[in-house]
Amino acid sequence: MQLDFKLLKNVLVVNVQGEIDMYNTDYLRSSIDNYLDQQPINRLVLNLEKVDFIDSSGLGIIIGRYKKMQARGGKVYIVGANPSVEKILVFAGINKIIPLYKNEQEITDI
């Protein structure tokens, strides 16, 4: 898994590449949380355009970041999920609490 971070004012964009599974969720969690704990971030954008696969532990990381952002009055967005990853997100009900967008330009409130 590779991560690329962009911090724009109070928005953190995380570009994830590879698989989000039980083998790398600790790295993903700690990497995102380092930014969230040190910066006044109120919008988190997870760009999953280059994610091939996500398992239940990956879904747990997304839910955990959602709860963390909710506690600080912020929002989470998911962008660019390919059809197979989007299917998993929808099946798990993630799309009911976190909006899914095709790209970052579709997000109007960041």
Number of C-alpha atoms within 10 A of each C-alpha: 15 13 14 10 15 11 13 11 12 15 19 22 22 20 19 20 17 16 19 22 19 14 11 15 20 13 13 19 16 11 14 19 14 10 14 20 9 8 14 14 20 18 22 23 20 22 24 25 18 16 20 16 18 19 15 14 16 21 17 15 19 22 16 13 18 19 15 16 18 14 10 12 11 17 23 24 21 26 22 19 23 15 10 12 18 20 13 18 22 12 10 12 11 18 17 10 12 16 13 22 16 15 14 16 9 10 15 6 6 15
